[in-house]
Amino acid sequence: MKNWFLNIAASAVVLLSFTACEKDETKVTIAPAGAPVLTASATTATLSQPTANDNAVKYTWAPANFGFAAATTYTLQFDKKGGNFSKAVSINAGNATTAHCA
């Protein structure tokens, strides 16, 4: 009789533990207002030793708008033509909306 009571009590505890847990989290779905547009100050750049310290191209873009204050950071990636970003170089722009590339 005692074992029967312990089995029922243990089963009740297990059932209550599964039914008592509810997730109270708020899920945020990010849906940007539109596709980002990247604008370059030049379409081609000639790099040479005398101008090595000069900015070759300035990239600008509109800040991302998710409909709420989101902590956004931007990273530009560059790769050689036909490289498919297999050996891309990344430039961390932080939260700025411009980046200068030399």
N, C-alpha and C positions, 0 to 999 in steps of 0.2 A: 504494500500500500504506500509505503514511504517512497519507494522508487517511482511508482506511478505519479505521485504528486510532484516529485522533483523533475520528472520528464515533462510534465505539463507546464510547470513553472519555467523551466529552461526554454521550452518552445515559445511560451508567451513572451519572454524577454527577447528572444531572437526576432520574433515577429514585430514587436514594438520598436526594436532598434532599426528595422528596415523601414517602417512606416513613419517614424518620428523625424527622420532626416529630410529636410527640404532645403534646397539651395535658394538663398535669398540674394543672389548676385544680380546685378544689373548689367546686361550685355549691351555694349555699344557697337552699332554697325556703322562703319565708315563708308560714306558714299560721296566722293568728290563731286563738286558741282559741274566740272567739265574736264576735258583732257588738258593736261599741262602743255604749254607752248614755250619752247626754248628759242630764244632769239640770239643770234650771234652778230657782233659788230662787223665781221668780215666773213666772206665765204671761203677765202683762201688765205694762207699765211706763209710767208717766206721767212724761214728761220736762218739766221747767219750769226757768226761769232761777234761781229761788232754790235748787233742788236740783241744779244743774248739776255740782257737784263731788262729789256723793254717788254711791255705786255703786247702779245701778238693778237689776242682776241679777247673781247669782253662778252661774256654770256649773261643774259638776263632772263628772268622768268617771273610770272605772277605768283604770289604766295598761294599755297594750297588753302582752299576753303572747305572745311568739313561741316560747317554749320555750328561749330562750337569751338572753344579755345583749346586747340590741340597743340602739344609740344611737337613741332615739326623740325626735322633736320634734313638737309639736302646733300646729296653726293652726286658729283658728275663723274661719269666713266668714259674713258677714251680708249679706243683700240685702233689698230691699223685696218685699212680697208681689207675686207675679206677675212678678218680675224675672228669674227663671231664672238667677240668679247671673251675669248679663251685666255688671253693675257692682258686684260684691260688694266689701265691705270686709273685709280680712283682719286678724286680730289674732294675733300670734305669741305663743303661750303657752310656748314653750321646751319644757322637759321637765317642767313642772309639770302637775298634774292638776286645777287650778282656774284660772278666769279671771274677773275682775271687769270688768263693762262698765258704764260710766257713761252 
